[in-house]
């Protein structure tokens, strides 16, 4: 079975539908993934690149970025590195006024059952004390 690593621009083109020809190519590959004809996977770095491009290049508001990221994580035919941590990170991102990177670290610490978050960031310290139980 062929394996495909899905890069940032595939997710962006698929959901933003800016270019019909590219969308059709992506749609075809995703259909093959749904039908288990190919294996599709991506990385945490791609997820953060999507966040960065949406916020910096497209100037999307936080609520739209969250909506976009949640849609991506619902693509269960694509294997995501650390999907559970990413899902929790997006939940924290929606709930708190933190960068997505900090939310990811908080979610990772929670998954690893950390007792405390060692940081000089007072906001993150307070939130970790409340959420690492």
Residue, then its C-alpha position, 0 to 999 in steps of 0.5 A: x500500500x502506498x503511503x502519503x505524507x500530507x503537507x500543510x498546503x494540502x490541508x489549506x487548499x482542501x478546506x479553503x478551496x482556493x484553487x479548484x484543480x488542486x482541490x480536485x487532486x486532494x479530494x481524489x487522494x483523500x477518497x483513496x484514504x477513506x477507501x483504504x487504498x492508500x495510507x495518509x499521515x501527517x505530523x505535529x509540525x504540519x498542524x502548527x504550520x497550519x495554525x501559523x499560516x491561518x493566523x499570519x498569512x490569512x489573518x483569521x480570527x482565533x475562533x475561525x482557526x479553532x473551527x478549522x483545526x477541529x475540522x482537520x482533526x476530524x479527518x479520521x482517515x488521516x493518521x495524526x502524530x499525537x492526535x489526542x494531544x492535539x485535540x486537547x491542545x485545541x480544547x485548551x486553546x479555545x478555553x484559555x488565552x494562550x498560544x497554541x504551542x503552550x496549549x500543546x505543552x499543557x496537553x502533553x504534560x496532562x497526558x504524561x500525568x505531570x504534577x507541575x509545569x516548570x515554567x516562569x510563565x505565571x499564566x501557564x503556571x496557574x493554568x497548569x496547576x488547575x488543569x494537571x489533575 
